[in-house]
Amino acid sequence: MTFEEIKSKLKIYTVGIAGAGGLGSNCTVALARVGIGKLIISDFDIVSESNLNRQYFFRDQIGQKKVIALKENIKRINPEVEIITNDIKLNEKNIIEIYKNCDVIVEAFDLAEMKKMLIETCLSELPEKPVIIGSGMAGWGNSNDIKFRKNENLYICGDEKSEIAVDNPPLAPRVGIVANMQANTVLEILLGTK
């Protein structure tokens, strides 16, 4: 399949991104670059200097809402992508309304309880929607430990063990690998495998 054929196929799809931090911003950019049709991005946070070591933002965007800054960055990459932003903290009720028309949902939260809430809500209320999560990406090295696993309509990207901690922070290389693995999984779902 040529890149033009790929873009032609992807332009009809909508992908929901739950979180615009390290996973969400990098996954979103990867999807924009390959020509996804529509992105629905939700996050309530602002860009801070500490985010710049792994998130797709720039120094002059510090203090901006992440969803606004990310939309601006995506439009510079691919102005044809339709982008819907929600400056909101997601919960069990608004997830359903925000993502009900998505073809795929990408979980990109930092906090374990938010990940759990999104997974449980989607599996119970939107069971037909594929959900792609990131689990285990802290630190550096051990690239071969990062893997992909599928369990029904739940797709897990990461090593599933590297917990984020003060002495094991999330850094751009491993976060980027997992974010791009999430984007690649979106393509596998929407386009099929070779």
C-alpha positions as CSV (number, residue, x, y, z in Angstrom):
1,M,0.0,0.0,0.0
2,T,1.4,3.4,-1.0
3,F,1.5,6.3,1.5
4,E,-1.3,8.0,-0.6
5,E,-3.4,4.9,-0.3
6,I,-2.8,4.8,3.4
7,K,-3.8,8.4,3.9
8,S,-6.9,7.9,1.7
9,K,-8.0,5.0,4.0
10,L,-7.1,6.7,7.3
11,K,-8.9,10.0,6.5
12,I,-12.3,8.4,7.3
13,Y,-11.4,7.4,10.8
14,T,-11.7,9.1,14.2
15,V,-9.3,8.3,17.1
16,G,-9.9,9.4,20.6
17,I,-6.9,10.4,22.7
18,A,-7.4,10.4,26.5
19,G,-4.6,12.5,27.9
20,A,-2.2,14.9,26.1
21,G,1.0,14.3,28.0
22,G,4.0,12.1,27.0
23,L,2.0,9.2,25.5
24,G,-0.9,11.3,24.2
25,S,1.1,14.1,22.6
26,N,3.5,11.8,20.8
27,C,0.9,9.3,19.7
28,T,-1.3,12.1,18.4
29,V,1.6,13.6,16.4
30,A,2.4,10.2,14.9
31,L,-1.2,9.7,13.8
32,A,-1.4,13.2,12.4
33,R,1.7,12.6,10.3
34,V,0.2,9.5,8.7
35,G,-3.1,11.2,7.8
36,I,-5.7,10.2,10.4
37,G,-8.9,12.0,9.6
38,K,-10.1,13.2,13.0
39,L,-8.6,13.3,16.5
40,I,-10.6,13.9,19.7
41,I,-8.1,14.9,22.4
42,S,-9.0,15.4,26.1
43,D,-6.9,16.8,28.9
44,F,-7.2,19.5,31.6
45,D,-3.5,20.2,32.3
46,I,-1.2,22.9,31.2
47,V,2.3,22.6,29.7
48,S,5.1,22.9,32.2
49,E,8.8,23.0,31.9
50,S,9.1,19.5,33.4
51,N,7.0,18.1,30.5
52,L,9.5,19.1,27.9
53,N,11.7,16.1,28.5
54,R,9.2,13.7,26.9
55,Q,6.1,15.6,25.6
56,Y,5.6,17.1,22.2
57,F,5.5,20.7,23.3
58,F,7.9,23.6,23.0
59,R,9.4,26.0,25.6
60,D,7.3,29.0,24.3
61,Q,4.1,26.9,25.0
62,I,4.8,26.6,28.8
63,G,1.7,27.8,30.6
64,Q,-0.7,27.0,27.7
65,K,-3.4,24.4,28.0
66,K,-2.0,21.1,26.6
67,V,-5.0,20.5,24.3
68,I,-4.6,24.0,22.7
69,A,-0.8,23.7,22.4
70,L,-1.1,20.2,20.9
71,K,-3.8,21.3,18.4
72,E,-1.5,24.1,17.3
73,N,1.5,21.7,16.8
74,I,-0.6,19.2,14.9
75,K,-2.0,21.9,12.6
76,R,1.6,22.9,11.7
77,I,2.3,19.2,10.9
78,N,-0.9,18.3,9.0
79,P,-3.5,21.0,8.6
80,E,-6.0,18.5,7.1
81,V,-6.5,16.7,10.3
82,E,-9.8,17.6,12.1
83,I,-9.1,18.2,15.8
84,I,-11.7,18.3,18.5
85,T,-10.3,19.3,21.9
86,N,-11.8,19.0,25.3
87,D,-10.3,21.0,28.2
88,I,-11.7,18.6,30.8
89,K,-10.8,16.0,33.4
90,L,-12.3,12.8,32.1
91,N,-14.6,10.7,34.3
92,E,-16.9,7.7,33.9
93,K,-19.8,9.8,32.5
94,N,-18.0,12.2,30.0
95,I,-15.7,9.5,28.5
96,I,-18.8,7.8,27.0
97,E,-20.1,11.0,25.5
98,I,-16.8,12.3,24.2
99,Y,-15.5,9.0,22.7
100,K,-18.7,7.2,21.6
101,N,-18.1,8.0,17.9
102,C,-14.5,7.1,17.8
103,D,-13.2,4.1,15.9
104,V,-10.3,3.5,18.4
105,I,-9.6,5.0,21.9
106,V,-6.0,5.6,23.1
107,E,-5.4,5.8,26.8
108,A,-2.6,8.1,27.7
109,F,-2.9,8.9,31.4
110,D,-0.1,9.2,34.0
111,L,-2.1,8.0,37.0
112,A,-3.0,4.4,37.5
113,E,-6.4,5.1,38.9
114,M,-7.3,7.2,35.8
115,K,-6.1,4.4,33.5
116,K,-8.2,1.9,35.5
117,M,-11.3,4.1,35.3
118,L,-11.0,4.6,31.5
119,I,-10.4,0.9,30.8
120,E,-13.3,-0.2,33.0
121,T,-15.6,2.4,31.6
122,C,-14.8,1.6,28.0
123,L,-14.9,-2.1,28.4
124,S,-18.4,-1.9,30.1
125,E,-20.0,1.0,28.3
126,L,-18.2,1.0,24.9
127,P,-17.2,-2.7,24.6
128,E,-17.1,-2.6,20.8
129,K,-14.4,0.1,20.8
130,P,-10.7,-1.0,20.7
131,V,-8.8,0.6,23.6
132,I,-5.0,0.9,23.4
133,I,-3.2,1.5,26.7
134,G,0.4,2.2,27.7
135,S,1.8,0.3,30.7
136,G,5.4,0.3,31.7
137,M,7.7,2.9,30.1
138,A,9.7,4.5,32.9
139,G,13.5,4.9,32.9
140,W,15.8,4.0,30.0
141,G,17.3,1.0,28.3
142,N,15.7,-2.4,28.1
143,S,14.1,-1.6,24.7
144,N,13.5,-5.3,24.0
145,D,11.3,-5.5,27.1
146,I,8.7,-3.2,25.5
147,K,6.1,-5.3,23.8
148,F,2.5,-5.5,22.6
149,R,-0.2,-7.7,24.0
150,K,-3.9,-8.1,23.1
151,N,-6.7,-9.2,25.4
152,E,-10.0,-9.1,23.5
153,N,-10.6,-5.4,22.7
154,L,-7.8,-4.2,25.0
155,Y,-4.4,-3.6,23.5
156,I,-1.4,-3.1,25.9
157,C,1.8,-1.4,24.9
158,G,4.8,-1.3,27.2
159,D,6.9,-3.6,29.4
160,E,4.0,-3.7,32.0
161,K,6.5,-3.4,34.9
162,S,8.5,-0.2,34.8
163,E,6.6,2.0,37.3
164,I,7.3,5.7,37.2
165,A,9.0,7.0,40.4
166,V,11.3,9.8,41.4
167,D,14.3,7.6,40.8
168,N,12.8,6.1,37.6
169,P,11.3,9.0,35.7
170,P,9.5,8.8,32.4
171,L,12.0,9.9,29.7
172,A,11.5,10.7,26.0
173,P,13.1,7.5,24.5
174,R,11.0,4.9,26.2
175,V,7.8,7.1,26.3
176,G,8.3,7.7,22.6
177,I,8.7,4.0,21.8
178,V,5.4,3.2,23.7
179,A,3.5,6.2,22.2
180,N,4.6,5.2,18.7
181,M,3.7,1.6,19.4
182,Q,0.2,2.8,20.4
183,A,0.0,4.7,17.1
184,N,1.2,1.7,15.2
185,T,-1.5,-0.4,16.9
186,V,-4.1,2.1,15.8
187,L,-2.9,1.6,12.2
188,E,-3.0,-2.2,12.6
189,I,-6.6,-2.0,13.8
190,L,-7.7,0.4,11.1
191,L,-5.7,-0.8,8.2
192,G,-5.1,-4.4,9.1
193,T,-1.6,-6.0,9.2
194,K,0.5,-6.6,6.1
